[in-house]
Amino acid sequence: MMTRYIYVALFLIIGAIGFSSCKKDEIEENKTLEVNRVFSPTGLTASVVNQTGIRLNWDKVNNAKTYIVEAYKTLDFSGTPIKAIKDITFEQVPYTLAGLEGDTEYAIRVKAVGEGIADSKWITSTIKTDAEQIFNAVKSTDIAAKTVILTWPAGEMATTIVLTPGNITHVVKASEVAAGSVTITGLVGETEYTAKLMNGNTTRGTVTFETAVDIGDAILITSLSEFNAALTQAVGGETFALAAGEYDFTGSTAAIAKSISIVAVKITDRPVLKNVTFNVQNGAALMLKNLIIDGSGGTLNHTVTYAAGNFGDLEIEGSIVRNYSAGVLGLTSSTVSTITSVRINNNIFNTFGTNGEFIDMRASFTNKLIFSNNTLYGHGARDFIRMDSSPNASYPASKIAISVTNNTIYGGLNSSRRLFYVRIPAANHEIAFTNNLVVNTEGLLANQAATNIVTMSGNNYIAAPSMISSSNNNVKVDAGGTTLDPGFESPATGTFTLSNATLKEKGIGDPRWR
């Protein structure tokens, strides 16, 4: 038995020696391995530089002398390469292919070249270049309401310019390529456009711009002196388009003798009219749109005033009106006077004093008054709308129509003052008060027997107890009004964004805060 163990041990020792000898011989053979071609590069990476360049990097091959790089637009490497660079040394790696087209996918391949030996096999990669940006920035002086001048380096090829919105396509002429400039027409005022410079299907540049306000036949106003001159020369029907800036009327009066409109050139950069009262003369009409009108908290009572007479329409739209000692409209002559219609819509009114009612008409009236989609806060303790009767007035057969709808009214009115102080005979007027949000006031809805509120619905009151109930039989209330907390974001800073889902769903208050 012992002899058998000795034989097995000797066999294992001999086998191990033989195995070790084989491994040694194999290593020695690898060290002297001879190949008939250069090893292929490894670790090929491609990245885009400067929109249309491709930077290539790869690992060094020991038996390579140089490298060849080829670039194709065909991803299967068929056809002729658009770039073929030979004799690249590894000292030039990373290597950048420049002058390619933007927004184009390329197939790249690299191989190593030795000396006295066959080239390596190709290694490949694909990559898409970025869109070019050869458009120059658009100058503000090159932008009008309906046209724009677009430029790029002279001589750089382009076939079309495509603009959105509107899917406008301009075919670029040879003369425009040579000049690197083109004028695009047929645009719409106050619209943001994106323009793409194309060479066939390849994007060579992209630029965004906003056209100016289309003031049409309006008179462009850039200073107070220009405004006063235009006002003096007005014959009626003109629109004054005020450029951005401050217009301080201190020491002067804006006497509106003819029917005119005063509007902002650009709603996103409104002009600021300070220390101004618009005094409308007999027969004239006035529109104020997209302005900031600031009484500056001085001695100016109303924003718009009237003497005795008969007047055309008044319209105040999309503006911010603030810092007057009374209100927005004053027609306080003891002589019966009329305004054809008053429409006050989509405004913010802030900080008014106690020198008069917010809308103050005594012995006078307007055939139609619409107060809608406005926010009024920081106003005085006196009445919101006052319209007194006169024994000498000839009221319209169709009745005076007063509509107050979808407004947010915060604060103001002391306990004896009213939203509606209307004493025109009930048979001669009708009031609709709907979908308003009234907050934080001690005031009353109305307490005059003549005040004729015929429609009252969808209103919400919070911290305004006298609006919905009263022990005084002479006080009119909105018993159907709700008392939901609107959850305003920040009333102290004039931000009345609603958090109450029910009020939002029912469309109550100024729409801007929903």
C-alpha positions in Angstrom: 0.0 0.0 0.0 2.8 2.5 0.9 4.4 1.8 -2.5 1.2 2.8 -4.2 1.1 6.2 -2.4 4.7 6.8 -3.4 3.9 6.3 -7.1 0.9 8.6 -6.9 3.0 11.4 -5.3 5.7 11.1 -7.9 3.1 11.3 -10.7 1.6 14.5 -9.3 5.1 16.1 -8.8 6.1 15.3 -12.4 2.7 16.7 -13.7 3.1 19.9 -11.9 6.6 20.4 -13.2 5.3 19.8 -16.8 2.5 22.3 -16.4 4.8 25.0 -15.1 7.1 24.4 -18.0 4.2 24.8 -20.5 3.1 28.2 -18.9 6.7 29.5 -19.1 6.9 28.5 -22.8 3.6 30.1 -23.5 4.6 33.4 -22.0 7.8 33.4 -23.9 5.9 32.8 -27.1 3.6 35.8 -26.4 6.6 38.0 -25.8 7.8 37.3 -29.3 4.3 37.4 -30.9 4.5 38.6 -34.5 1.4 40.3 -36.2 0.8 41.2 -39.8 -1.1 44.5 -39.1 -1.2 47.4 -36.7 -3.4 47.1 -33.6 -6.7 49.1 -33.9 -7.0 52.2 -31.7 -9.3 51.9 -28.6 -11.2 54.3 -26.4 -12.5 56.4 -29.3 -14.7 59.3 -28.1 -16.3 62.2 -30.1 -17.7 65.5 -28.8 -19.1 68.6 -30.4 -17.1 71.9 -30.0 -18.2 75.3 -31.3 -21.5 73.9 -32.7 -19.9 72.5 -35.9 -16.6 71.0 -34.8 -16.1 67.4 -33.7 -13.2 66.7 -31.3 -11.9 63.1 -31.4 -9.8 61.3 -28.8 -8.4 57.8 -28.7 -5.8 55.7 -26.9 -2.3 55.5 -28.3 -1.3 52.4 -30.3 2.3 51.3 -29.7 3.0 50.0 -33.2 1.3 52.9 -35.0 3.2 55.7 -36.7 0.2 57.8 -37.8 -3.6 57.7 -38.0 -6.3 58.3 -40.6 -9.6 60.0 -39.8 -12.6 60.0 -42.1 -16.0 61.6 -41.7 -19.2 60.6 -43.6 -22.7 62.0 -43.9 -23.8 58.4 -44.6 -24.0 56.4 -41.4 -23.0 53.2 -43.2 -19.8 54.8 -44.5 -20.9 54.5 -48.1 -19.8 56.9 -50.8 -17.0 59.4 -50.5 -16.0 60.8 -47.2 -16.7 64.6 -46.8 -13.4 64.7 -44.8 -10.4 62.4 -45.0 -7.3 63.4 -43.0 -4.1 61.4 -43.2 -0.7 61.5 -41.3 -2.2 62.5 -38.0 0.4 61.9 -35.3 -0.6 61.0 -31.7 0.8 64.3 -30.6 -2.1 65.9 -32.4 -4.7 64.0 -30.4 -7.3 65.1 -29.4 -7.9 66.0 -33.0 -10.7 68.3 -34.1 -12.6 68.1 -37.4 -13.6 71.7 -38.2 -15.8 73.3 -40.8 -18.6 70.7 -40.7 -22.3 71.5 -41.1 -24.5 72.3 -38.1 -27.4 70.1 -37.0 -26.0 67.2 -39.0 -25.3 63.6 -38.0 -21.8 62.2 -39.0 -20.2 58.8 -39.0 -16.6 59.0 -38.0 -13.9 56.3 -38.3 -10.3 56.1 -37.3 -7.5 53.6 -38.1 -3.8 53.3 -37.2 -1.0 53.2 -39.8 2.3 51.5 -39.2 5.5 51.1 -41.1 6.1 48.0 -43.2 2.9 46.5 -41.9 -0.8 46.6 -42.8 -3.1 49.3 -41.5 -5.3 48.5 -38.5 -9.0 47.8 -38.8 -11.3 50.9 -38.4 -13.0 51.9 -35.2 -16.2 53.9 -35.5 -18.5 56.4 -33.8 -21.5 58.6 -34.7 -22.3 62.1 -33.5 -24.6 65.0 -34.4 -23.3 68.5 -34.6 -25.2 71.4 -32.9 -27.3 73.9 -34.8 -25.1 76.8 -36.0 -25.7 80.3 -34.7 -24.4 82.7 -37.3 -27.3 85.1 -36.9 -26.3 88.4 -35.3 -28.3 89.8 -32.4 -31.2 91.8 -33.7 -30.8 95.5 -33.0 -33.7 97.3 -31.4 -33.5 99.9 -34.2 -34.1 97.2 -36.8 -37.4 96.1 -35.2 -40.7 97.7 -36.2 -44.3 96.6 -35.7 -44.6 94.8 -39.0 -41.0 94.4 -40.1 -37.6 93.3 -38.9 -34.0 93.3 -40.4 -32.1 90.1 -39.8 -28.3 89.9 -40.4 -25.5 87.3 -40.5 -21.9 87.3 -41.8 -21.9 88.4 -45.4 -21.4 85.6 -47.9 -22.5 82.8 -45.6 -24.8 80.6 -47.5 -28.5 80.3 -46.7 -31.6 79.3 -48.7 -34.6 80.3 -46.5 -35.6 82.0 -43.3 -38.5 80.4 -41.4 -40.4 82.4 -38.8 -42.9 81.2 -36.2 -45.6 81.8 -35.3 -47.3 82.2 -38.6 -45.1 79.7 -40.5 -43.6 82.5 -42.6 -40.9 81.4 -45.1 -38.7 83.9 -46.8 -36.6 82.6 -49.8 -33.1 84.1 -49.4 -31.8 85.8 -52.6 -28.2 85.7 -53.8 -28.0 89.4 -53.2 -29.1 88.9 -49.6 -26.6 86.1 -49.0 -23.9 88.5 -50.3 -25.0 91.3 -48.0 -25.8 89.0 -45.1 -29.0 90.9 -44.5 -32.7 90.6 -45.2 -35.8 92.5 -44.4 -38.8 90.4 -43.3 -42.3 92.0 -43.8 -45.8 91.0 -43.0 -45.3 90.6 -39.2 -47.8 91.3 -36.5 -47.2 93.9 -33.8 -46.3 93.1 -30.2 -45.5 89.4 -31.1 -42.5 87.3 -30.2 -41.0 85.6 -33.2 -38.4 82.9 -33.6 -36.5 83.0 -36.9 -34.3 80.1 -38.2 -31.7 80.6 -41.0 -31.7 77.5 -43.1 -29.4 76.1 -45.7 -31.5 73.4 -47.2 -32.5 71.2 -44.2 -29.7 72.5 -42.0 -30.2 75.2 -39.4 -27.5 77.8 -39.5 -28.8 80.3 -37.0 -31.7 80.9 -34.6 -32.8 84.2 -33.1 -35.8 85.5 -31.1 -37.2 89.0 -31.2 -40.5 90.8 -30.3 -42.0 93.2 -32.7 -43.0 96.7 -31.6 -46.6 97.8 -30.9 -48.5 98.5 -34.0 -49.6 102.0 -33.4 -51.1 102.3 -36.9 -52.0 105.9 -37.6 -51.5 106.9 -34.0 -49.3 109.9 -33.1 -46.1 108.7 -31.3 -45.5 110.8 -28.1 -42.1 110.6 -26.4 -42.2 113.7 -24.1 -44.6 116.0 -22.3 -44.0 118.8 -24.7 -44.9 116.6 -27.6 -48.1 115.6 -25.8 -49.1 119.1 -25.1 -48.5 120.2 -28.7 -50.5 117.2 -30.0 -53.3 118.1 -27.6 -53.4 121.6 -28.8 -53.4 120.6 -32.5 -56.0 117.8 -32.1 -59.1 117.9 -34.3 -60.8 114.8 -32.9 -60.3 111.1 -33.4 -56.6 111.0 -32.8 -54.8 108.4 -30.8 -51.8 109.4 -28.8 -49.4 106.5 -28.3 -47.1 107.3 -25.4 -43.7 105.7 -25.3 -42.3 104.4 -22.0 -41.0 107.0 -19.6 -42.3 109.5 -17.0 -44.6 112.4 -18.0 -44.8 114.9 -15.1 -47.8 117.3 -15.6 -47.0 119.4 -12.5 -48.0 123.0 -13.3 -50.1 122.1 -16.4 -53.6 120.8 -17.1 -54.5 118.1 -19.6 -57.5 119.9 -21.1 -59.3 117.4 -23.4 -61.2 119.6 -25.9 -61.5 117.0 -28.7 -62.3 113.3 -28.6 -59.0 111.5 -28.3 -57.4 108.2 -27.1 -54.3 108.0 -25.0 -52.6 104.6 -25.0 -49.3 103.0 -24.2 -47.0 102.1 -27.0 -46.0 98.9 -25.2 -48.1 97.3 -22.4 -45.0 95.6 -21.0 -43.3 99.0 -20.5 -46.1 101.5 -19.6 -45.6 105.2 -19.5 -46.1 106.8 -16.1 -48.3 110.0 -16.1 -47.8 111.9 -12.8 -49.7 114.8 -11.2 -52.3 114.8 -13.9 -56.0 115.5 -14.1 -57.7 115.0 -17.4 -60.3 117.8 -17.7 -62.8 116.9 -20.4 -64.5 119.7 -22.2 -68.0 119.9 -23.6 -68.6 117.4 -26.4 -65.4 115.5 -26.0 -64.8 111.8 -25.4 -61.7 110.2 -23.8 -60.1 106.8 -23.8 -57.2 105.9 -21.4 -55.6 102.5 -22.0 -52.6 100.6 -20.6 -51.2 103.5 -18.6 -49.9 104.2 -15.1 -51.7 107.3 -13.9 -50.4 108.7 -10.6 -51.9 111.6 -8.8 -48.8 111.5 -6.5 -50.9 112.1 -3.3 -51.1 115.9 -3.7 -54.1 118.1 -4.1 -55.6 116.4 -7.2 -59.0 115.1 -6.4 -60.2 113.1 -9.4 -58.3 111.5 -12.3 -60.9 112.6 -14.9 -63.1 115.7 -14.3 -66.0 117.3 -16.2 -67.5 120.8 -16.1 -71.1 121.4 -17.1 -72.0 120.0 -20.6 -72.8 116.9 -22.6 -69.9 114.6 -23.1 -68.9 111.6 -25.3 -67.8 108.2 -24.0 -65.3 107.7 -21.2 -63.2 104.5 -21.3 -60.5 103.5 -18.8 -59.0 100.1 -19.7 -56.0 98.0 -18.5 -54.4 100.8 -16.4 -53.1 101.3 -12.9 -54.6 104.5 -11.3 -53.4 105.6 -7.9 -52.8 108.3 -5.3 -55.7 110.7 -5.8 -57.4 112.6 -3.0 -60.9 111.6 -4.1 -61.5 109.1 -6.9 -61.4 108.3 -10.6 -64.3 110.4 -12.0 -65.8 113.7 -10.9 -68.7 115.5 -12.5 -69.8 117.8 -9.7 -71.4 120.7 -11.5 -74.8 121.8 -10.2 -75.9 122.1 -13.8 -77.4 118.9 -15.2 -74.8 117.2 -17.4 -74.5 113.9 -19.1 -71.8 111.4 -20.3 -72.9 109.1 -23.1 -71.3 106.1 -21.4 -68.6 105.2 -18.9 -66.7 101.9 -19.2 -64.1 101.1 -16.6 -62.6 97.7 -17.1 -59.5 95.6 -16.1 -57.8 98.2 -14.0 -56.1 98.4 -10.6 -57.1 101.4 -8.4 -55.1 102.1 -5.3 -54.9 104.7 -2.6 -57.7 107.3 -2.8 -58.6 109.9 -0.2 -61.7 111.4 1.2 -62.2 114.6 -0.8 -65.0 113.1 -2.8 -66.7 109.9 -3.9 -64.8 107.4 -6.1 -67.3 107.9 -8.9 -68.9 111.2 -8.1 -71.8 112.6 -10.3 -74.0 115.3 -8.8 -77.1 116.5 -10.6 -75.7 114.6 -13.5 -75.6 111.1 -14.9 -74.3 108.7 -17.6 -76.6 106.7 -19.7 -74.6 103.6 -19.0 -71.9 102.8 -16.4 -69.9 99.5 -16.5 -67.4 98.8 -13.8 -65.9 95.4 -14.4 -62.9 93.2 -13.8 -61.2 95.8 -11.6 -59.4 95.7 -8.2 -60.0 98.6 -5.9 -58.1 98.8 -2.6 -56.7 101.5 -0.3 -59.6 103.8 -1.1 -61.2 106.4 1.1 -64.1 106.3 3.5 -66.7 107.9 1.2 -69.1 106.4 -1.3 -68.1 104.1 -4.1 -70.7 105.3 -6.7 -72.7 108.5 -6.2 -75.3 109.6 -8.8 -77.7 112.3 -7.6 -81.1 113.2 -9.0 -82.1 116.6 -10.4 -85.6 118.0 -11.1 -84.3 119.4 -14.3 -82.8 116.2 -15.7 -84.2 114.4 -18.8 -83.5 110.8 -18.1 -83.3 108.3 -21.0 -86.4 106.3 -21.8 -84.3 103.1 -21.7 -83.3 103.7 -18.1 -79.8 104.4 -16.8 -77.9 101.1 -16.6 -75.3 100.6 -13.9 -73.4 97.3 -14.0 -70.7 96.4 -11.4 -69.4 92.9 -12.0 -66.4 90.7 -11.3 -64.5 93.2 -9.1 -62.3 92.7 -6.0 -63.1 95.6 -3.5 -60.9 95.6 -0.4 -61.3 98.1 2.4 -62.7 101.6 2.3 -66.1 103.0 3.3 -66.9 103.9 6.8 -70.1 102.6 8.6 -72.4 105.3 7.1 -71.1 105.1 3.5 -72.3 103.0 0.7 -71.2 101.1 -2.4 -74.3 102.7 -4.2 -75.4 106.2 -3.3 -77.8 106.5 -6.2 -80.8 108.9 -5.8 -82.0 109.0 -9.3 -85.7 107.9 -9.3 -86.0 104.1 -9.2 -88.1 104.3 -12.4 -85.2 105.8 -14.3 -82.3 103.4 -13.5 -81.4 99.8 -12.8 -78.3 98.4 -11.0 -76.8 94.9 -11.5 -74.3 93.8 -8.8 -72.8 90.4 -9.6 -69.8 88.1 -8.9 -68.0 90.7 -6.8 -65.7 90.0 -3.9 -66.1 92.6 -1.1 -63.7 92.4 1.8 -62.8 94.3 5.0 -65.3 97.1 5.1 -67.8 98.6 7.5 -69.7 100.2 4.7 -73.2 99.5 3.5 -74.5 98.2 0.2 -77.1 101.0 -0.1 -79.5 102.9 2.1 -81.5 105.1 -0.2 -85.1 104.3 -1.1 -84.6 105.3 -4.7 -81.6 103.0 -5.2 -82.9 100.3 -7.6 -80.7 97.1 -7.4 -82.6 94.8 -9.8 -79.9 92.0 -10.1 -77.7 90.9 -7.2 -76.1 87.4 -7.4 -72.8 85.6 -7.0 -71.3 88.1 -4.6 -69.0 87.1 -1.6 -68.4 89.1 1.5 -65.8 88.7 4.2 -65.3 91.0 7.1 -68.2 93.1 5.6 -71.1 92.4 7.9 -73.4 95.2 6.9 -73.5 94.1 3.3 -75.4 90.9 4.1 -77.6 91.8 7.1 -78.9 94.8 8.9 -81.4 95.6 11.6 -82.2 98.9 9.8 -85.1 98.4 7.4 -83.8 101.2 5.2 -80.5 99.4 4.5 -80.4 97.2 1.4 -78.5 93.9 1.9 -77.4 91.0 -0.2 -79.0 88.2 1.9 -77.9 85.6 -0.7 -74.3 86.5 -0.6 -71.7 84.0 0.6 -69.0 84.6 3.3 -66.1 82.4 2.1 -62.6 83.5 3.1 -60.7 84.2 -0.2 -57.3 83.4 1.4 -55.6 86.3 -0.3 -51.9 85.9 -0.9 -50.7 89.4 0.4 -53.3 92.2 0.6 -50.7 94.5 2.2 -48.7 94.5 -1.0 -51.6 94.6 -3.3 -51.5 90.9 -4.2 -55.0 89.4 -4.1 -54.4 86.0 -5.6 -57.1 83.6 -4.4 -56.5 80.3 -2.6 -60.2 79.5 -2.1 -61.1 76.9 -4.7 -64.8 77.5 -4.6 -64.5 81.2 -5.3 -62.2 80.4 -8.2 -64.5 77.8 -9.6 -67.5 80.2 -9.4 -65.6 83.0 -11.1 -66.0 85.5 -8.3 -63.9 88.7 -8.1 -61.3 90.2 -10.4 -60.3 87.5 -12.9 -56.6 88.4 -12.7 -56.3 86.9 -9.2 -57.8 83.5 -10.2 
